[in-house]
Amino acid sequence: MSVPYWVQDAVFYQIFPDRFANGDPKNDPPNVQAWGSPPTTSNFMGGDLRGIINHFDYLLDLGINCIYLNPIFHSPSNHRYNTSDYYKIDPKLGDMRDFKALLENAHQNNIRVILDGVFNHCGRGFFAFVDVLENQQDSAYKDWYHIKQFPVEAYTPGEATDYLAWWKIKSLPKFNTDNQQVRKYILDVARYWIAQGADGWRLDVPNEIDDDGFWGEFRQAVKEVNPDAYLVGEIWDQEPRWVGDDHFDGLMNYPVRKALLDVLTSSSADMSQFASNIESNLRVYKRENTFAMFVPMGSHDTERLLTILEGDIGKAKLAFLFQFAFPGAPAIYYGDEIGMMGGKDPGCRGSFPWDRNQWDTELHAWLKQLIVMRKRLPVLRRGNYQQILVDNRRRFFAFARTLGDSAVLVLLNLGATRRHVRIKVDSLGWEDGRILHSLLEQEELIVSGDSATVTIPPWSGKWFT
């Protein structure tokens, strides 16, 4: 089975549904907080599917072409990773009509939508676990879980000891995927939402279901409904086992994110090590899977990009410049494009400020420009990666993307000093006298002999073609 053709052309936008926009106050819970209240693990802001639809012009203007939605199924929490009903849109987000309207809006505008699949565990309100709690050892569903002893106590304080739960959290009982009824249930859910029009699944903690056979069946079930559906696994490390015909098309490329943030936040980080880290990530996977990686700078599980970078907009712009030139599909976590700040969960899950006076408009314009260029130039999406220069002393790094006769040179000054650097460009077929044009600003260089000389301010980068 091949990787979906469209993924390497994708620009993802991740939305945490309760925090993006409130489009229908009628479905707000009674305890809804004022929009913009400090995010907590338990409060609701009232964001919903209709809110996404109402702000579709914003997404189109930004230029993204794929939305990744955090869980939208019925659940008692704001994050919805403890599912009560996998076949029902959470009423606080809307209903099936709203979901269908969102898909129709997206597909009419050539935007795809992928859903978050939480299949390692469910919530305590899921029908099978409710039956276990009601009927204990007489439950018809006791083998759907890993029960260690009866009675099962799910609402007493402390960690789960009488059944397996994700991180021993009592509200997240772990499915027994060795049970064929459980497998059938999950595969039916996976097929159902693809048949409704979803364009793929982001799979939550799939390594917790450490079963190649299960994921092979899952892949086959999804691809039978839509061969072009995208499957991306939340794997935090470099693990080629998890991509291919028995698993996923791509992974969330956290290792590349970590490598970049390490050099952006540490003045002692080694450029050679950085180059080695990102190149090993390209070598370890097949090309088709490398180009189908989901490349984030932030997510609902990490500190906000600008928070990590201590509010430095220049470094944030440099991070995005690298991300949009690197192989794989770049992903924007909602609000990062306007400079939202926030610490680790729940701090990174604040509500989107729709008052433009609260935006960093420079960063927003920069993201729009990067997206335009990436969509305009196939070489930035499909080109080969070629390392050009690694300079530890001057903290300078350069690589190129090449496709046929096209090439884009990517220059990164990862230090606090302005640099004047001579770069050999003959390997790109750029001969003496050739004029190079900046893609992001009004600047030209002339190739002299086999090289071009460029001046780059601290903590910034350039693209030349």
Kinemage of the C-alpha trace (Angstrom):
@kinemage 1
@onewidth
@group {chain A} dominant
@subgroup {mainchain}
@vectorlist {calphas} color= white
{ca met a 1} P 0.000 0.000 0.000
{ca ser a 2} L 1.406 3.367 -0.937
{ca val a 3} L 1.465 6.553 1.123
{ca pro a 4} L -1.281 9.040 0.143
{ca tyr a 5} L 0.037 11.276 -2.638
{ca trp a 6} L -1.312 14.470 -1.051
{ca val a 7} L 0.450 14.380 2.301
{ca gln a 8} L 3.789 15.812 1.129
{ca asp a 9} L 1.838 18.816 -0.189
{ca ala a 10} L -0.050 19.314 3.082
{ca val a 11} L 0.199 22.213 5.496
{ca phe a 12} L -1.513 21.033 8.689
{ca tyr a 13} L -3.358 23.186 11.200
{ca gln a 14} L -4.041 21.519 14.544
{ca ile a 15} L -7.173 22.592 16.420
{ca phe a 16} L -8.033 21.840 20.051
{ca pro a 17} L -11.809 22.141 19.535
{ca asp a 18} L -12.889 23.624 22.883
{ca arg a 19} L -10.402 26.496 22.497
{ca phe a 20} L -10.522 27.644 18.868
{ca ala a 21} L -13.866 29.439 18.496
{ca asn a 22} L -17.367 29.369 20.004
{ca gly a 23} L -19.783 29.307 17.086
{ca asp a 24} L -22.935 28.125 18.882
{ca pro a 25} L -23.402 29.264 22.500
{ca lys a 26} L -26.538 27.071 22.720
{ca asn a 27} L -24.384 23.956 23.102
{ca asp a 28} L -22.192 25.454 25.848
{ca pro a 29} L -22.190 23.569 29.153
{ca pro a 30} L -23.763 25.457 32.094
{ca asn a 31} L -20.328 25.942 33.702
{ca val a 32} L -18.699 27.422 30.583
{ca gln a 33} L -15.919 29.899 31.365
{ca ala a 34} L -15.474 33.300 29.773
{ca trp a 35} L -13.500 33.084 26.512
{ca gly a 36} L -9.869 33.752 27.333
{ca ser a 37} L -10.039 32.482 30.913
{ca pro a 38} L -6.866 30.723 32.094
{ca pro a 39} L -6.994 27.131 30.782
{ca thr a 40} L -7.236 24.360 33.374
{ca thr a 41} L -7.470 20.587 33.121
{ca ser a 42} L -11.225 20.726 33.731
{ca asn a 43} L -12.718 23.997 32.467
{ca phe a 44} L -14.651 24.511 29.236
{ca met a 45} L -14.450 27.610 27.023
{ca gly a 46} L -17.257 26.698 24.616
{ca gly a 47} L -15.299 26.131 21.409
{ca asp a 48} L -17.137 23.905 18.927
{ca leu a 49} L -17.325 22.692 15.320
{ca arg a 50} L -19.555 25.582 14.295
{ca gly a 51} L -16.829 27.928 15.532
{ca ile a 52} L -14.366 26.363 13.086
{ca ile a 53} L -16.897 26.723 10.260
{ca asn a 54} L -17.538 30.366 11.162
{ca his a 55} L -13.818 31.131 10.985
{ca phe a 56} L -13.069 29.180 7.842
{ca asp a 57} L -12.161 32.392 6.044
{ca tyr a 58} L -9.322 32.798 8.547
{ca leu a 59} L -7.973 29.328 7.746
{ca leu a 60} L -8.265 29.921 4.000
{ca asp a 61} L -6.486 33.260 4.305
{ca leu a 62} L -3.687 31.625 6.315
{ca gly a 63} L -3.315 29.089 3.510
{ca ile a 64} L -3.447 25.747 5.306
{ca asn a 65} L -4.902 22.743 3.454
{ca cys a 66} L -5.410 20.118 6.154
{ca ile a 67} L -6.976 20.325 9.619
{ca tyr a 68} L -6.051 17.931 12.422
{ca leu a 69} L -8.753 17.918 15.100
{ca asn a 70} L -8.047 16.803 18.645
{ca pro a 71} L -10.760 14.340 19.810
{ca ile a 72} L -14.352 15.305 18.998
{ca phe a 73} L -16.257 12.257 20.279
{ca his a 74} L -18.570 12.250 23.309
{ca ser a 75} L -16.530 12.610 26.477
{ca pro a 76} L -16.790 14.307 29.901
{ca ser a 77} L -13.492 16.230 29.575
{ca asn a 78} L -12.314 19.256 27.606
{ca his a 79} L -9.544 17.199 25.957
{ca arg a 80} L -11.804 14.220 25.155
{ca tyr a 81} L -9.094 11.571 25.369
{ca asn a 82} L -11.469 9.616 27.654
{ca thr a 83} L -14.145 8.663 25.131
{ca ser a 84} L -17.649 7.711 26.241
{ca asp a 85} L -19.133 7.092 22.776
{ca tyr a 86} L -17.003 6.693 19.644
{ca tyr a 87} L -20.022 7.014 17.352
{ca lys a 88} L -21.292 10.339 18.707
{ca ile a 89} L -19.996 13.882 18.275
{ca asp a 90} L -19.689 15.442 21.718
{ca pro a 91} L -22.859 17.542 22.208
{ca lys a 92} L -20.719 20.384 23.597
{ca leu a 93} L -19.075 20.544 20.139
{ca gly a 94} L -22.239 20.123 18.082
{ca asp a 95} L -23.749 17.133 16.311
{ca met a 96} L -23.384 15.075 13.157
{ca arg a 97} L -24.911 17.865 11.057
{ca asp a 98} L -22.181 20.216 12.236
{ca phe a 99} L -19.507 17.627 11.487
{ca lys a 100} L -20.899 17.059 8.007
{ca ala a 101} L -21.066 20.828 7.427
{ca leu a 102} L -17.439 21.179 8.501
{ca leu a 103} L -16.361 18.400 6.138
{ca glu a 104} L -18.381 19.865 3.272
{ca asn a 105} L -16.893 23.300 3.857
{ca ala a 106} L -13.401 21.834 4.021
{ca his a 107} L -13.664 19.587 0.983
{ca gln a 108} L -15.212 22.306 -1.179
{ca asn a 109} L -12.092 24.348 -0.420
{ca asn a 110} L -9.662 21.439 -1.016
{ca ile a 111} L -8.926 21.134 2.692
{ca arg a 112} L -8.713 17.707 4.296
{ca val a 113} L -9.675 16.818 7.875
{ca ile a 114} L -8.032 14.140 9.998
{ca leu a 115} L -9.411 12.939 13.328
{ca asp a 116} L -7.731 11.939 16.588
{ca gly a 117} L -8.166 8.222 17.246
{ca val a 118} L -7.887 7.212 20.896
{ca phe a 119} L -8.030 3.429 20.810
{ca asn a 120} L -5.602 2.335 23.515
{ca his a 121} L -8.037 3.358 26.241
{ca cys a 122} L -11.535 4.746 26.695
{ca gly a 123} L -13.358 6.694 29.381
{ca arg a 124} L -15.187 5.328 32.415
{ca gly a 125} L -18.468 6.254 30.731
{ca phe a 126} L -17.902 3.907 27.772
{ca phe a 127} L -20.703 1.327 27.651
{ca ala a 128} L -18.483 -1.736 28.109
{ca phe a 129} L -16.663 -0.321 31.133
{ca val a 130} L -19.943 0.876 32.670
{ca asp a 131} L -21.169 -2.715 32.359
{ca val a 132} L -18.043 -3.953 34.160
{ca leu a 133} L -18.623 -1.479 36.991
{ca glu a 134} L -22.285 -2.498 37.245
{ca asn a 135} L -21.914 -6.265 36.940
{ca gln a 136} L -18.302 -6.825 38.023
{ca gln a 137} L -17.206 -10.456 37.428
{ca asp a 138} L -20.591 -11.219 35.830
{ca ser a 139} L -20.096 -8.563 33.136
{ca ala a 140} L -20.204 -9.746 29.530
{ca tyr a 141} L -17.473 -7.159 28.832
{ca lys a 142} L -14.949 -7.996 31.552
{ca asp a 143} L -12.580 -9.444 28.926
{ca trp a 144} L -12.630 -6.135 27.017
{ca tyr a 145} L -10.206 -4.887 29.677
{ca his a 146} L -7.214 -6.076 31.680
{ca ile a 147} L -8.921 -6.762 35.012
{ca lys a 148} L -6.526 -7.773 37.771
{ca gln a 149} L -9.081 -8.313 40.528
{ca phe a 150} L -12.702 -7.772 41.523
{ca pro a 151} L -14.390 -5.681 42.642
{ca val a 152} L -13.302 -3.035 40.155
{ca glu a 153} L -13.223 0.402 41.793
{ca ala a 154} L -12.991 3.225 39.261
{ca tyr a 155} L -14.038 6.285 41.275
{ca thr a 156} L -12.039 5.962 44.501
{ca pro a 157} L -8.952 8.178 44.971
{ca gly a 158} L -5.517 7.020 43.883
{ca glu a 159} L -4.075 5.077 40.984
{ca ala a 160} L -5.731 2.174 39.204
{ca thr a 161} L -4.593 -1.081 40.782
{ca asp a 162} L -7.411 -3.498 39.957
{ca tyr a 163} L -7.279 -2.901 36.188
{ca leu a 164} L -4.766 -1.591 33.667
{ca ala a 165} L -5.187 2.084 32.800
{ca trp a 166} L -3.111 4.524 30.830
{ca trp a 167} L -0.431 5.828 33.222
{ca lys a 168} L -2.542 4.193 35.978
{ca ile a 169} L -5.110 6.995 35.625
{ca lys a 170} L -8.453 5.528 36.728
{ca ser a 171} L -10.470 7.499 34.184
{ca leu a 172} L -8.562 5.868 31.286
{ca pro a 173} L -9.119 2.082 31.383
{ca lys a 174} L -6.993 0.263 28.813
{ca phe a 175} L -8.664 -1.879 26.145
{ca asn a 176} L -7.681 -5.525 25.755
{ca thr a 177} L -7.006 -5.516 22.018
{ca asp a 178} L -6.235 -9.238 22.100
{ca asn a 179} L -9.991 -9.680 22.455
{ca gln a 180} L -11.505 -10.138 18.987
{ca gln a 181} L -14.711 -8.290 19.947
{ca val a 182} L -12.650 -5.264 20.980
{ca arg a 183} L -10.654 -5.413 17.750
{ca lys a 184} L -13.829 -5.594 15.693
{ca tyr a 185} L -15.346 -2.664 17.583
{ca ile a 186} L -12.305 -0.416 17.047
{ca leu a 187} L -11.925 -1.366 13.375
{ca asp a 188} L -15.625 -0.680 12.799
{ca val a 189} L -15.202 2.783 14.364
{ca ala a 190} L -12.156 3.439 12.202
{ca arg a 191} L -14.079 2.492 9.039
{ca tyr a 192} L -17.204 4.404 10.040
{ca trp a 193} L -15.619 7.854 10.320
{ca ile a 194} L -13.602 7.431 7.132
{ca ala a 195} L -16.856 6.454 5.396
{ca gln a 196} L -18.438 9.654 6.796
{ca gly a 197} L -15.761 11.627 4.961
{ca ala a 198} L -12.826 12.040 7.362
{ca asp a 199} L -9.501 11.997 5.502
{ca gly a 200} L -7.432 10.067 8.005
{ca trp a 201} L -6.522 9.317 11.597
{ca arg a 202} L -3.903 10.615 13.969
{ca leu a 203} L -3.406 7.665 16.332
{ca asp a 204} L -2.938 8.464 20.008
{ca val a 205} L -0.191 6.555 21.896
{ca pro a 206} L -0.184 3.682 19.359
{ca asn a 207} L 2.954 2.150 20.892
{ca glu a 208} L 0.842 1.342 23.972
{ca ile a 209} L -0.940 -1.147 21.688
{ca asp a 210} L 2.313 -2.947 20.949
{ca asp a 211} L 0.769 -5.299 18.422
{ca asp a 212} L 1.863 -5.298 14.782
{ca gly a 213} L -1.073 -7.491 13.807
{ca phe a 214} L -3.597 -5.068 15.244
{ca trp a 215} L -2.147 -2.061 13.435
{ca gly a 216} L -1.851 -4.031 10.214
{ca glu a 217} L -5.574 -4.840 10.467
{ca phe a 218} L -6.340 -1.221 11.333
{ca arg a 219} L -4.446 0.052 8.297
{ca gln a 220} L -6.167 -2.412 5.988
{ca ala a 221} L -9.615 -1.542 7.383
{ca val a 222} L -9.089 2.193 6.805
{ca lys a 223} L -7.463 1.872 3.394
{ca glu a 224} L -10.268 -0.402 2.158
{ca val a 225} L -12.685 2.492 2.674
{ca asn a 226} L -10.346 5.194 1.351
{ca pro a 227} L -6.904 4.267 -0.031
{ca asp a 228} L -5.912 7.946 0.198
{ca ala a 229} L -6.657 8.218 3.929
{ca tyr a 230} L -3.638 9.323 5.961
{ca leu a 231} L -2.509 7.439 9.075
{ca val a 232} L -0.064 9.216 11.361
{ca gly a 233} L 1.187 7.776 14.637
{ca glu a 234} L 2.010 9.692 17.796
{ca ile a 235} L 5.470 8.209 18.265
{ca trp a 236} L 7.878 10.556 20.049
{ca asp a 237} L 11.141 8.847 19.104
{ca gln a 238} L 12.899 7.800 15.926
{ca glu a 239} L 11.406 4.337 15.333
{ca pro a 240} L 11.188 3.092 11.728
{ca arg a 241} L 9.256 0.024 12.865
{ca trp a 242} L 6.126 2.182 13.094
{ca val a 243} L 5.929 3.188 9.435
{ca gly a 244} L 5.194 1.037 6.405
{ca asp a 245} L 2.584 -1.343 5.102
{ca asp a 246} L 1.834 -2.810 8.555
{ca his a 247} L 1.609 0.473 10.448
{ca phe a 248} L 1.410 4.174 9.559
{ca asp a 249} L 2.170 6.437 6.625
{ca gly a 250} L 4.104 8.834 8.863
{ca leu a 251} L 4.790 9.821 12.457
{ca met a 252} L 4.648 13.035 14.433
{ca asn a 253} L 8.247 14.109 13.898
{ca tyr a 254} L 9.072 15.228 17.432
{ca pro a 255} L 12.798 14.276 17.082
{ca val a 256} L 13.341 16.919 14.382
{ca arg a 257} L 11.456 19.469 16.491
{ca lys a 258} L 13.662 18.644 19.486
{ca ala a 259} L 16.867 18.931 17.464
{ca leu a 260} L 15.874 22.374 16.204
{ca leu a 261} L 14.682 23.697 19.570
{ca asp a 262} L 17.891 22.487 21.210
{ca val a 263} L 20.006 24.729 18.954
{ca leu a 264} L 17.562 27.626 19.306
{ca thr a 265} L 17.634 27.539 23.108
{ca ser a 266} L 21.253 26.598 23.869
{ca ser a 267} L 24.263 28.693 22.909
{ca ser a 268} L 26.474 25.631 23.373
{ca ala a 269} L 24.495 23.290 21.123
{ca asp a 270} L 26.693 21.706 18.482
{ca met a 271} L 25.833 22.405 14.829
{ca ser a 272} L 27.403 19.134 13.683
{ca gln a 273} L 25.248 17.205 16.127
{ca phe a 274} L 22.181 19.106 14.932
{ca ala a 275} L 23.015 18.265 11.310
{ca ser a 276} L 23.586 14.626 12.230
{ca asn a 277} L 20.320 14.398 14.173
{ca ile a 278} L 18.127 15.716 11.377
{ca glu a 279} L 19.962 13.765 8.658
{ca ser a 280} L 19.643 10.488 10.557
{ca asn a 281} L 15.909 11.154 10.696
{ca leu a 282} L 15.872 11.392 6.906
{ca arg a 283} L 17.980 8.254 6.401
{ca val a 284} L 16.201 5.908 8.792
{ca tyr a 285} L 12.834 5.976 6.971
{ca lys a 286} L 11.898 5.200 3.403
{ca arg a 287} L 11.600 8.315 1.269
{ca glu a 288} L 7.804 8.058 0.907
{ca asn a 289} L 7.416 7.890 4.696
{ca thr a 290} L 9.948 10.668 5.302
{ca phe a 291} L 7.896 12.970 3.098
{ca ala a 292} L 4.699 11.907 4.907
{ca met a 293} L 5.968 12.880 8.356
{ca phe a 294} L 3.855 15.329 10.370
{ca val a 295} L 6.409 17.976 11.411
{ca pro a 296} L 5.245 20.043 14.445
{ca met a 297} L 6.759 23.018 16.228
{ca gly a 298} L 4.151 22.752 18.960
{ca ser a 299} L 1.163 20.652 19.998
{ca his a 300} L -1.373 20.180 22.781
{ca asp a 301} L 1.272 18.108 24.605
{ca thr a 302} L 4.120 20.639 24.551
{ca glu a 303} L 4.897 24.128 25.738
{ca arg a 304} L 4.003 26.767 23.171
{ca leu a 305} L 6.810 27.496 20.709
{ca leu a 306} L 7.088 31.170 21.678
{ca thr a 307} L 7.125 30.261 25.380
{ca ile a 308} L 10.040 27.866 24.863
{ca leu a 309} L 11.826 30.610 22.919
{ca glu a 310} L 11.160 33.112 25.740
{ca gly a 311} L 9.082 35.391 23.543
{ca asp a 312} L 11.778 35.851 20.887
{ca ile a 313} L 9.856 36.463 17.647
{ca gly a 314} L 13.053 36.292 15.577
{ca lys a 315} L 13.771 32.776 16.804
{ca ala a 316} L 10.148 31.779 16.207
{ca lys a 317} L 10.359 33.044 12.624
{ca leu a 318} L 13.609 31.096 12.180
{ca ala a 319} L 11.978 27.918 13.539
{ca phe a 320} L 9.111 28.217 11.057
{ca leu a 321} L 11.532 29.033 8.209
{ca phe a 322} L 13.329 25.740 8.884
{ca gln a 323} L 10.090 23.778 9.365
{ca phe a 324} L 8.596 24.903 6.045
{ca ala a 325} L 11.754 24.016 4.113
{ca phe a 326} L 12.322 20.610 5.710
{ca pro a 327} L 10.995 17.337 4.199
{ca gly a 328} L 7.617 16.314 5.596
{ca ala a 329} L 4.335 18.131 6.130
{ca pro a 330} L 4.652 21.212 8.386
{ca ala a 331} L 2.044 21.508 11.142
{ca ile a 332} L 0.922 24.693 12.878
{ca tyr a 333} L -0.597 24.368 16.352
{ca tyr a 334} L -3.532 26.780 16.507
{ca gly a 335} L -2.440 30.174 17.784
{ca asp a 336} L 1.293 29.657 17.334
{ca glu a 337} L 1.004 31.671 14.114
{ca ile a 338} L -0.115 34.747 16.067
{ca gly a 339} L 2.309 34.357 18.946
{ca met a 340} L 0.189 32.683 21.630
{ca met a 341} L 2.113 31.815 24.785
{ca gly a 342} L 1.523 28.949 27.201
{ca gly a 343} L 3.353 26.397 29.311
{ca lys a 344} L 2.836 22.661 29.375
{ca asp a 345} L -0.666 21.145 29.451
{ca pro a 346} L -3.011 22.790 30.316
{ca gly a 347} L -1.210 26.097 29.691
{ca cys a 348} L -0.686 25.353 26.002
{ca arg a 349} L -4.445 24.909 25.501
{ca gly a 350} L -5.634 28.496 25.846
{ca ser a 351} L -8.493 29.959 23.840
{ca phe a 352} L -7.662 31.633 20.527
{ca pro a 353} L -7.812 35.456 20.828
{ca trp a 354} L -9.987 36.723 17.979
{ca asp a 355} L -9.147 40.335 18.839
{ca arg a 356} L -6.420 41.109 16.278
{ca asn a 357} L -4.915 43.660 18.646
{ca gln a 358} L -3.662 40.660 20.635
{ca trp a 359} L -1.892 39.102 17.651
{ca asp a 360} L 1.731 39.310 16.692
{ca thr a 361} L 0.976 40.444 13.141
{ca glu a 362} L 4.623 40.181 12.063
{ca leu a 363} L 4.681 36.470 12.895
{ca his a 364} L 1.275 35.926 11.288
{ca ala a 365} L 2.386 37.600 8.046
{ca trp a 366} L 5.608 35.552 8.090
{ca leu a 367} L 3.689 32.250 8.321
{ca lys a 368} L 1.416 33.290 5.466
{ca gln a 369} L 4.467 34.096 3.346
{ca leu a 370} L 6.124 30.739 4.092
{ca ile a 371} L 2.915 28.885 3.237
{ca val a 372} L 2.548 30.746 -0.064
{ca met a 373} L 6.115 29.889 -1.055
{ca arg a 374} L 5.831 26.252 -0.033
{ca lys a 375} L 2.611 25.853 -2.036
{ca arg a 376} L 4.063 27.725 -5.010
{ca leu a 377} L 7.334 25.765 -5.269
{ca pro a 378} L 7.176 21.967 -5.681
{ca val a 379} L 10.883 21.770 -4.782
{ca leu a 380} L 10.047 22.788 -1.173
{ca arg a 381} L 7.527 19.960 -0.893
{ca arg a 382} L 9.003 17.186 -3.000
{ca gly a 383} L 12.667 18.061 -3.445
{ca asn a 384} L 15.636 16.022 -2.229
{ca tyr a 385} L 17.479 17.191 0.878
{ca gln a 386} L 21.148 18.154 0.499
{ca gln a 387} L 23.406 19.424 3.273
{ca ile a 388} L 25.486 22.408 2.094
{ca leu a 389} L 27.370 23.859 5.077
{ca val a 390} L 27.858 23.158 8.781
{ca asp a 391} L 29.913 25.721 10.701
{ca asn a 392} L 30.205 25.083 14.433
{ca arg a 393} L 32.302 28.133 15.258
{ca arg a 394} L 29.941 30.586 13.607
{ca arg a 395} L 26.781 28.573 14.395
{ca phe a 396} L 25.768 28.599 10.755
{ca phe a 397} L 23.893 25.885 8.892
{ca ala a 398} L 22.798 25.575 5.265
{ca phe a 399} L 20.943 22.954 3.278
{ca ala a 400} L 19.154 22.797 -0.049
{ca arg a 401} L 16.071 21.191 -1.528
{ca thr a 402} L 16.558 20.065 -5.134
{ca leu a 403} L 14.084 18.801 -7.727
{ca gly a 404} L 15.192 18.441 -11.344
{ca asp a 405} L 16.670 21.803 -12.353
{ca ser a 406} L 15.069 23.592 -9.389
{ca ala a 407} L 16.857 24.285 -6.117
{ca val a 408} L 16.192 26.320 -2.997
{ca leu a 409} L 19.106 27.188 -0.703
{ca val a 410} L 18.133 27.462 2.980
{ca leu a 411} L 20.454 29.479 5.229
{ca leu a 412} L 20.224 29.536 9.041
{ca asn a 413} L 22.199 31.798 11.361
{ca leu a 414} L 21.695 30.024 14.686
{ca gly a 415} L 23.722 32.461 16.721
{ca ala a 416} L 23.584 35.905 18.312
{ca thr a 417} L 26.136 37.459 15.922
{ca arg a 418} L 25.624 38.896 12.431
{ca arg a 419} L 27.417 36.626 9.939
{ca his a 420} L 29.066 37.256 6.560
{ca val a 421} L 29.398 33.798 5.014
{ca arg a 422} L 30.766 32.420 1.730
{ca ile a 423} L 28.830 29.354 0.559
{ca lys a 424} L 29.819 26.928 -2.189
{ca val a 425} L 26.840 26.494 -4.522
{ca asp a 426} L 28.344 24.648 -7.500
{ca ser a 427} L 26.754 21.373 -6.321
{ca leu a 428} L 23.385 23.006 -7.056
{ca gly a 429} L 24.367 23.715 -10.665
{ca trp a 430} L 24.696 27.433 -9.938
{ca glu a 431} L 27.658 28.632 -11.998
{ca asp a 432} L 29.685 31.848 -12.029
{ca gly a 433} L 27.593 34.934 -12.771
{ca arg a 434} L 24.255 33.367 -11.847
{ca ile a 435} L 21.913 35.731 -9.985
{ca leu a 436} L 20.209 34.284 -6.906
{ca his a 437} L 16.910 35.718 -5.714
{ca ser a 438} L 15.631 35.760 -2.140
{ca leu a 439} L 12.193 34.204 -1.833
{ca leu a 440} L 11.251 36.070 1.345
{ca glu a 441} L 12.599 39.576 0.863
{ca gln a 442} L 14.018 41.944 -1.750
{ca glu a 443} L 17.594 40.716 -2.067
{ca glu a 444} L 19.853 39.303 -4.766
{ca leu a 445} L 23.226 37.562 -4.723
{ca ile a 446} L 25.646 36.947 -7.583
{ca val a 447} L 27.577 33.687 -7.786
{ca ser a 448} L 31.306 34.361 -8.011
{ca gly a 449} L 33.284 31.345 -9.142
{ca asp a 450} L 31.733 28.424 -7.264
{ca ser a 451} L 30.363 30.437 -4.331
{ca ala a 452} L 27.983 33.124 -3.172
{ca thr a 453} L 28.539 35.434 -0.220
{ca val a 454} L 25.677 36.437 2.044
{ca thr a 455} L 25.210 38.519 5.180
{ca ile a 456} L 22.628 37.246 7.681
{ca pro a 457} L 21.513 38.979 10.910
{ca pro a 458} L 21.575 37.034 14.206
{ca trp a 459} L 18.917 34.360 14.768
{ca ser a 460} L 17.503 34.589 11.270
{ca gly a 461} L 17.457 32.779 7.942
{ca lys a 462} L 16.937 33.165 4.222
{ca trp a 463} L 15.731 31.160 1.243
{ca phe a 464} L 17.437 31.691 -2.129
{ca thr a 465} L 16.649 30.303 -5.561
